[in-house]
Amino acid sequence: MPSAERLRGEPVAAEIRADVHDRVRELDERGVTPTLATVLMSDDPADERFVELKHAACRDLDIASQDVRIDPGAPAERLHHTVDRLCADPEIDGVFVQIPLPDHVALAGVRRRLDPTKDVDSLSFANLGRLVRDDPRYLPATPAAVRRLLTAHEIPIAGEDIAIVGRSAIVGKPLANLLLQKCPDGNATVTVCHSRTSDLGSVTRRADVVVTAVGVPGLVDGSMLSPGVTVVDVSANRVESGSEGSTEVVGDVDFESAESVAGAITPVPGGVGPVTLAMLVANVARAAERQADAEG
C-alpha cells in the first residue's frame, strides 16, 4: 500500500536556525545579546517540557533567556505583575507566556499587558489586530510554522481549500488569517471547523489540506480524508502507552489510517514542533534587531 510523504520539520527548522544564527552574530558585533523571558504558571509536565525546549533552542543560538515560574495556585495579580516587570525591563527583547493558564487566570488580562514590541508570539490584542489587517509585527510561531512547512515542501496554498480543525485564538484563528493573506504564501480558501461543526468529515473530505489543532487524540482518521490530501497535525497529546505508567505523544490524527490515504502528512512528534521553536527564536532576533535600531 502506498505511504504518504512525511513532512518532517527538522530540515525546515535547521534552515530557519541558520538564518537566526547569522543575525544573532551580527547583533553581537553591535554589542547586543537577544534575550527571551518565558513565564510558566503550570505544573503540567508537558507545559514544563515545552518551556524547556524554548530555552534549549535559545542556548543553541547564543540567545539569552530567563525562565520565570509562578505557582499555578497563585493569584492572577502575580502573573500580571510579572508580565509588567518583564515588559518594562530594557534588557529583555521578547516575553513569552506559556498557555494554557490556570482556570482562575483570564487570558485577556495577559493579552492587555503584553508590550506589543516584546510580544514575540502575537498573543497581545494589538499584535493579533495587526495580523488580521495584514500588517503583522510578528507572525505567531505555530501558525507561521504550519505555513512555512507547507511552502518548504512545495505544497500549494493559493487557491487551495484548507480546513482548519480548531478555532483557538492561539492557533486556529491566527492561522486562518495567515493563510487568507494576499501574498504568495496565502490566498487560500479557508474553512475553520470546531465543536459545533455538523459532520466534520464532510468538511475535511472536501479539503486539499487539513490542519488539526484541537488536542483530541484520534479525532480525524483516514475515513475523513480525501485521497492525496495534505495533513498537518499541530497537536502533541500525551497518552498512556502499552507499558504501565509510560506515555507517548500523539496528534489529533489517527496516523496509521490517515497515512494510507494522504499524499503528505506530518509526523507527531517531529513535524510542526521543531519549526515552531525555530520561528519563535527568529521572532526574538527580530525584536532585538528592532530595539537595537531604535536605540541607534
N, C-alpha and C positions, 0 to 999 in steps of 0.2 A: 504494500500500500504506500503511495507517495506521502512524503512527510513535508510539512511546511518549512520554509526558510526560518531560521531562528534569528530574531533581531536582537543581537547581543549588544549591550550598552557599553561595555568597557572600551572597545576600539573607538567609539564616538567620544566617550569621556576623555580618553587619552589625548585626542586632538584638541579638545577644549582646554585641558590642563596645560598642554604645551604652550598654548597662546597665553594663558594666565601666568605661567612661569616667566615668560618674556616680559610681560607687563609688570610683574612684581619686581623683576630685576631692574627695569627702568625706573620704577618708583624708588628702589633702594639707592640708585645713583643720585636721586634727588633728596635723599635723606628721609624718605617716607617708608614706614612699615605699615601695610594694611592690617587692620585689626577688626576681628569679628567678636561680638559678645552674644552668647546664647543664653536663654533663660528657660529653665525647665521647672515646671510646677507639677510634677507627677512622679510616682514611684513605680510606674509600669516599666518592666524590663525592656519592652520593645521601644518605648519612648527614650529611655536611657541609652539604648543602643544607637538609635537614630542620632542623638546628640553627640555621642562618642565618635561616630563616623564623620560628623561635620568637623570636629576638632582634629581628627586624624588627617582629613583632607587639607585642612589649613597647615598642619605641620609639614606635610609633604611639599608644600609650595612656599614655605617660609612666610606664611601669613600668621600673624599673632592672633591669639584668641583668649577669651575669658569665658569660663564655664560657671554660670551662676545658677545655683539650685535653691528652690524655695519649697518648704514643706507644703504638700498638697492640701493640708488642712488649715493652712494659714489664711487670714482674711484677704479679700481681693485687694485691699489697700496696699498690702505688702508688695504684691506684684506690680501695682500701679506705680508705687514709689520707686521700685527697682527699674522699671522701664523709663521713668522720668530721669532717674540718675544716669543711666547708661546713655540715653539720648543727649543729655547735656554734657557728657564727657567728651572733650575735644580730641582725646586720644583714640576714640572708638569711631570707626568708619561705618560699621554695619551692626544692626541689632536684629536678632532672630529669636522669636518666641515660639517654642515648640507647642504645637497643637495636637490633640485637644487639651483644653483646660479643665480643671475640676468643675463639677456641676454648679457650684456656688459662685463661680467667676464668669462674668459675662464677657464674651469675646469683644463686644462692641467697645467696652471700656479700654481694652488694649489697642484696638484699631484707632481710637481717637487720640491716644497718647503717643503713638509711634511717630517720630520725626520722619516725614516722607523722604528726606535726603539720606536717612540711615536705614530705612525700611527695605532691606535687600531681598525680601520675598514678597513685596507688594501686598502686605496684609492691611495696611492703613487704608482708610476710606479715600484719602487723596490719591494714592497710587492706583487703587482699583478704578477710581473715576477716570484717571488718565488712560488706563488700559482700555476702558470702554470707549473713550473718544479717540482711539487710535494714536495716542501720544504718550506711550508708556515711559516712565522714568527708569524702571527696571522691569524685566519680564519675570513673573513669578516662576520659581525654579522648576517645579514639577510640570506645569503646562508647557513651559519652554522646552523642557526635556522631551516631552512627547513629540512636539513639532520637530525638534532637532533630530530625533531618532528616525522619524519618517523621512525627512529630507536627506539625511545621511545615507539611507538605504534606497534612495531614489523612488520612494513611494509617492505617487501623485496626491496632491491635496486640492489644488484649484479645480473647481467644478465637480469634485467628488462628493458623494453622500457619506457623511460621517455621523455615526451615532455615538453619543457620549452617555454612558450609563452612570449616573450620579450627578447631582446638581449642587454639590457643596460649593461654598464660597472660596474654598481653598484650591480645588482642582476643577470641578465640572464647569462652573460658570466662567472663571477666567479662561479656561481652555477654549470654551465656545467662542468667546470674544477674540481670542488669539487666532483661531482658525478662520474666523469671519473677516479678518482684516483685509483691506485692499492692498495686498502686497504679494510678491512672488511666492511666498510660503503660506498664503492664505487663500481667500476666495472660495472656501468650501461651502457646501450646503450642510448645515449642522442641525441635528435633532438632539435635544437633551432629554434623556429618559430619567425617571425617578420612581419612587414607591407607588405613585398613583397612576403610572403609565399602564394603560389597558393593553394586555397581550404584548409583553416586552419582546418576545421572539419575532412577532410580525414586524417590528421596527428594526431589530438587529439584522434580520434576514434581507432587508432591503438595502443595507449599508455596504459601501465599498470598504470602509474602515470602521471598526468597532473599538471604542476605548472604554474600559471599565475602571471605575474608581469609587466603589461603594463599601468595600470591606466586608463582603459576604462571600465566603468561600464556596466555589462551585455554582455561583448564581447563573452563569452563562455556560452552556455546553454546546457541543457540536451541532445538535439539532436546531439551535437558534442562529446558525450562521449559514451564509451562502458560500458555495464553493469558490475558493480563491480569495476570500476576504482577508484583509489585514487586521490582526487582533493585537491591541496594545493593552496590556494588563498593568495598571498602575499600582494596585493594592499589594500589600505584603502582610498577609494574615498568618498569625502563628496558631497552629492547631496541633493537637496531640497526634503523635505518630504511633506506629505499631508497638514500640517498646514502652514499657511502663515509665511514666514520668518524663518521657522525651517528647520533643516537639519538632515540627518542621514548618517552614514558611511556604505558603501557597498564595495564589492570587484569587481573583473573583471568577476566573475562567477555569473550567474543568479541562486541564491542559491536554490530557490524552485524547479525549473525544474531539476537542477543538483542533488539535494538530492534524488530525486526519482529514479535516475539511478545509482549513485555512491555507492560503498561499504563503502567508508570513505571520509569525507570532512571536511575541516577546516571552522569554523565559522568566520565571519568578522563583528565586531571585536571579539577578544578572541582566535584567532588561532596562527598565526605566530608572531604577535606583542609582546606578553609577553616574548616569547623565545628569540626574537631579543634583547630586552633590557637586558635580563639575560646574553646573550652571550657577549654583549658589556662590561658590568661591569666585566665579567670574564676576558676579554682581558686587562682591566685596571689593575686588580690584577696581571695578568701575567707580564705586563710591569713593575709594581712596584717591583715584585719579581726579575726580571732580572736586574733592575737597582740596587737594594739592593745587589744582589750577585756580580755585577761588582764592586761596591764600596767596598764590603767586601774583 
